[in-house]
Amino acid sequence: MTDTKPARPLPSWATRLRGLRREQGWSQKQLAIQLFRVAGDDIRLPELRSVIRRIKDHEAGKHEPKDPYPLLYCRVFNIGEVELFSRNPEPQSMVEHSGPHDHGARELFVLGSTESLAVEDITCVLSRIHRLNRTINPETIRDLRENLDNIVVRYEQLNHSSLVPTLVRQRTWIDNLLGECNHPKERQQLFEIAGGISGILGYVAVGRGKFPLARAYCREAFQLSGFAQNSSLQAWVRGLQSFCEYYAREYAEALRIAVDGLAYASSGPQSVRLTINGMARAMGKLGDVQGVHRAVDEAYNLASHNNAPKGLPSSISLECYSAAQIASNAATAYVSLGMPDEVQRHIESALPDITKFGSPWSRSLVMIDFATSLIPAKKGDLEHACDLVLDALTTSANRPIISIQQRAAEFIHTATRQCGESRQIAEIRRAYLQEESSYEQ
């Protein structure tokens, strides 16, 4: 008979990889799907079959994982790379008992499976206990939350070009913290903060007209909010998603998302945003006059039960919309319906607070809406309307966003259709094209 060579012991990292996968109850295919999930848009992986083959090789100890697999495994299992891939002494391949007086330090327990035999000793168990006990300094979580709240409050005053890299770094760091923390309450808080950051990144992407990226950020934000079990935050994200689809000109989808968001908001603060910014404006674009009337009335009613703030809070506030925000969004909905009297009535209500507290964006948007309402009015004043739009484009010239671009384009279209070509409209078109050039840089 020929002697059979003893099986080569598995590297410790291979044993840990396989053990972590089994702890989750995943097959190798399910783990591969998880790797695709955490890879996101930044890391490209080969086709699913190739990834499954790599996992099999890694767990069999044939090949040590190379980039990007170590990073992806650490993300999936919420474990540090040093801990996962450290070269501890190899576990023995059979149950060992040194004798009746051995106190268990060398005891091994064989776990059977249909694939192979996995071996655990006391070190494996203690390592899992250590992971369970890992926590984050409460001051770190507090500072992250305070920074997020500050960004939300001051959003209109911030430079978004420098804001995005800062948010991306924070988002990446929170991913690392999640990999180091197993305390349920702390993880929930980190999920909330991460959801808020991803939501803001999505909102900024909408403003730049990057709709696929905005949708991805918002999907991530919604999933993180679900992990945090925060329905109010989920409702807030639905508002951002509806906002994205509105400016992507997918009005039916914007309406659908807003309605879905109300299931998470119930009658809480975010129900106001979803009703007026999401539903009313989308219905306006879809020509639903009665739907807009109902949504506007309902928004004011909901605000009365949610301690609506005074003035003009941040456009991405997690609190209730103010009366001025409701009125300005109602005006936009009525612009789409071609109802100038309603537009002007709501703008008149919103204008004092917008003039006093509003950002350059909010003032520009209201001015363009008001100008557009003058075109079909009985006593329409084209020259005055064009002056308002030129002022609006000047006011926001250094801070171009998609909403101002679209409103200005809609004004040019409406004015040209109603009044024909004119010197004033040509002047606005030149200013618009200059703004568009700045926007696309």
N, C-alpha and C positions, 0 to 999 in steps of 0.2 A: 504494500500500500504506500502511496505517496503521502508525505506529510503535508498537512494544510497549514499555511502560514496564519499566525494569529491576526485577527482583525486589527487594522491600524486604529488606534484611539482617535476619536474625533477631536478636532481643535475645540478649545473651550468656547470660542465665540460661535462656532457652528451649533454646539449644544444649546447655548443660550438663545440663539435665533430660533431654533426649532421649538424650544420650550416656551418662549414668549408667544410664538404663533399659536401653539396649542392652548395656552392659557386663554387666548381670545376665542378659541373654538373655530378658528379659520382653517380652511384648506389652503393649499399653496396657491391655487387660483384666486381665492378670496384675498389672500395677502397681496397678490400681484395687483388686484383691483385697488386695494388700499394704497399701494405705492403710487399708482396713477393719480389717486385722489390728492395726496399730499404733494405730488410733483407740481401740480398747478400748471400755469402757463410758462413758468420760468425754466423748467427742467424737461428736456425731451427724452422720452423713453422709446425703446423699440416696440414692436408689436407685442400683444399680450402673450403669445406663445413663447416668445424669446425671453420675456421677463420671468415667466413661470420656470423656464429651463434654468435661468440664472439662480432663482431661489433654490431649486433642487440642488444645484451644484454647491451653493453656499452652505446649505444645511448638511450636505454630505461631506463638507470640508474639502472639496476638490479645488476650489478657488476661493481665496480670500476676497471679500467684496471690494470692488474699486468704485471710484466716483462714477455716478452720484449715489450709489446704493447705500453706503454707510449713513449719509445724511438722511435719506428717505426712511431707512429702518428706524433711525432714532426719532424721526417725526412720528412715525406710525405708532411706535411702542412707548413714546414719551419717556425716553431714557437717554442719558448722556452717552456720547460716542466712546469716551474712555471706559465707562462701566460696561458697555456692550461688547467692545472689542479688545478689552485688556486680555493679556495672555496669562491667565491664571493656570496653575497646574492642572493638567488634563484629568478629568474624572475617570475613575477606574471603570472597567466594563463589566463588572460582576458584583454581586452582593458580597461584602467582606465583613467578617466578625473576627476581631483579634482574640477574643476570649471572653469568658463570662464577666471579667472585671473591667473590660474596656467600657468607658463611660459614654460612648456614643459619638465621640468626635470623628471616628473613622467609619461610622456606619453608613452604608449606602442603601438606597431603596430603588429597586428596578421597576420602572413603569413600562408595561407592555403596550404595544400598539401594532396596528397592521403594517406600519412602515418599518419600524425598527425598535430597538430598546433604548429608552432614555434613562439616565442615571442621575439621581439627586442625592446630595449629602446635606449635612446641616448648614454648610456654607450657602447653598442655593436657597434654602428657606430663609436664612438670616438676611440674605441679599434682598429677597422680596420684601421682608419686613422693613428693611432700611428704605427701600423705594416708597413704601406706603407712608413712611414718616417724614418724607421730604416736604418742606414747607417754604413759603416765600416770606420775606420780611414784610410785615403789615405796612410799614412806612413806604415800601416800594409800590405796593398796590395803591395806597392812598395818593402818592405823588403822581402815578400814572393816571388815575381817575381825575385828579385836580387839573392836570395838564389837558386832558380831553375836554373837560368842562370849560376850561378857559378858551380852547380853540373854538368850541361851539358858540360861546357867547360873543367872541370877537371875530367871528368868521368873515364878516363883511369888511373888516378893517385890515385883514391880513393879506400879505403877498402870497398868492397861491403857488407861484413858481418856486418859492423857497419852502412853502408849507409841505408840499408833496414829499420831497426827500425826507423831511423830518418825520412825517407820518409813516412812511415806509420803514424807516429804521425802527420806530417804536413798534410797528406791527411785527416785524421780524423778531425783535427782542422778546415780545410777549409769547411768540411761538416757542422760543428757547425756554422761557420761564415755565410754560405749560409742560415742557419736557422734563423739568426739574421738580414739578410740584404734583403731589397726589392728594392733597387735602381737598375734599369736595367743595367746601365753601370758598376757598381761595381760587380753585379752578373756575368756579361759577363767576367770581368777580373778574377774573382775567378774561373769560369768554365775553362778558359784558363789555369790557373796555375794548377788546379786540373787535367786537361787532361794531362798536361806535366808530372806531378808526377806519375800518373797511367801508362803513357807510359813508363817511366823509370823503374818502378817496373816490368812491363811486360818484358822489355828488360833484366833486371837482372834475371828474372825467366827463360827466354830462355837460358841464359848462364849457369844456373844450371840444364838445362834439364827438368824443370818443365813446360811442355807444356800446360796442362790444365789450370794451374794458370796463365801462361803467356797470353793465349788466353782470359781469363776472364778480366785480367787487361787491355788488349788492346781493348777489346770491350767497357769497361767502358771509356777508354781514348777517343775512337772514338765518343761515345755518348756525352761526356762532350765537346769535340771539336765542335760538332754540336750545342750544346746549346750555345756555345760561338760564333757561326756563323763565325768560323775561318777555311776557306777551306784549307789554307796552313798547319795548325795544323792537320787537318783531313788527308791530304796527308802524313804528317810525320808519323802519326799513321799507315796508310796503309803500309808504308815502314817497320815499326816494325812488323806488322802482317805478311807480306810476309817473312821477316827474320825468324820469328818464324816457319812458315810452311816449310821453306827451311831446317832448322835443325831438324824439325820433320819428314823430308824425304817425305813430301807431296808436291812434286815439281809442279804438275799441279795446286794445290791450291795456292801455292806461286806465280806462274805466274798470275793466275786469279786476285788475290788481288792486285798485282803490277799494272796490266793494269787498274783495277778499280781506283786505287789511282791516276793515271794520269788525270782522269776526275776532281779531286779536285786540283791537282797541276797545271793543264794547262801546260804552259811552264816555270813555276817558279822554284825556287831553288830545291824544293823537287822532281821535275821531273827527275833530274840527279840521285839521289839515287834510285828512283823507276825503272829507266831504266837499270842501270848497276848492282846494288845490288839485285834488285828484278827480273827483266825480264831476263837479260843476264845470270845470274848464274842459274836460274831455267831452262832456255832453254838449257844451257849446260848439265844439268843433264838429260834432256829429249832428248838429241841427236840432237837438231836443230842447225846445223852448220850455215846456212844462217841467222837464227834468231839471233844468237849470234853476227855475224858480223854486222848486221844492228843495234842491240842494242848498241854495243860498239861505232860505228860511231855516232849514235844519241846522246849518252851520252856526247861525246866530243863536239858535236855541241851545245847541250843545255847548257853545262858549259860555252861556249864562250859567251853566251847571259846573263849569270847570275853572272858575276863578281866572278868567281871561286877563292877562297882564295889560298894563297900559302901554302906550307908546308903540314902538316897533321892535320887537325882539328879533334875535337872529333868525334868518330864514331856515336854519337847520336845528332850531331849538327842539329839545325833547319835551318841552312844555306846550301848553295850549297856544294856539294862534291868538293874536290880539284883534280887536275890532277893526283896526286899520288894515291888518293883513287880510281879514275876511273881505272887507270892502274892496281892496285892490284886486284880489283874485276874482271876486264877483264881476268887477268891471271888465277884466280880461275875458271872462266867459261871455259877457254880453257883447263885447267887441266882435267875437266870432259869430254871434247871431245877428249882427247888424242892427243893434238896438241902441242908438246913440243916447237917447234920454236916460236909459238905465245905466249906461256907461258913465255918463257925466254925474248922475246922482250918486253913484257909489264912489267915484273919484273925489267928488266934493266932500264926502264923508271921510275919506282916507287921507286927503292931501295935507291937513294940518300936521298930523303926526309924521307923515312921510317927509314933509319939508323940514321938520324939526329934528327927527331922529334917523331918517332913512339914509342908507348908503347911496353912493353914486349909482349903483345898479337899480335900486328900487325907485329912485327919483326918475331915472331915465326910462324905465319901463312904464311908469305911470304917465309920463309926458307923452310917450309914443301912443299909448292906449287912448289918451285924451285926444291927441291929434288925429288918430284914425277915426274917432267918433265924430269929428267935425266934418269929415268928407261927405257922408251921406245925409248929414243934418239938413233941415229945411233952410237954415241960414248958414250953410257951410262956408267956411273961410279958409280957402286953400293956402293963401299966403301965411296966415297965422299958424295953420297946421304945420306947414313946412318949416317955419321958424322954430316951432316946438321940437320937431324931430331933429333939426340941426343942433339945437341946444342939447338935446338928449345925447346925441352921438358925441358931442364935444365933452359933456360931463363925464362920460364913461370911456373916453378915448384911450386911456392908458390901461384899461381893465376890461378887455373885450370878453364877452361870454355869449354862448349860443342863444340865450333868450333875447338879448338885445338885437343880435343879428337877425333872427327870425322875425321879430316884431317890425324892425325897420324894413325888411324885405316885403312883409305883408302890407305895410303902409304904402310903399312905392307901388305895389301891385294894385291896391285899392284906389289910390289917388290917380294912377294912370288910367285905370278902367273908367273912373267916374269923370275925370277932367281932361283926359288926353295928355300928351306931352307938353311940358312947360319948362320955363327957365328954372323955376323953384324946384320942380321934381328932378330935373337934371342935376341941380346942385346937390340935392340929397343923395342921388345915386352916386355921385363922385365921392361924397363923404362916406357913404356906405361901403363902397369898394375899397376905400382907404382903410376903413375899420376892419373889413374882411381880411385884407392883406396882413394887418397887425394880428388879427385873431389866428390866422393860419401859421404864423411863425412859431 
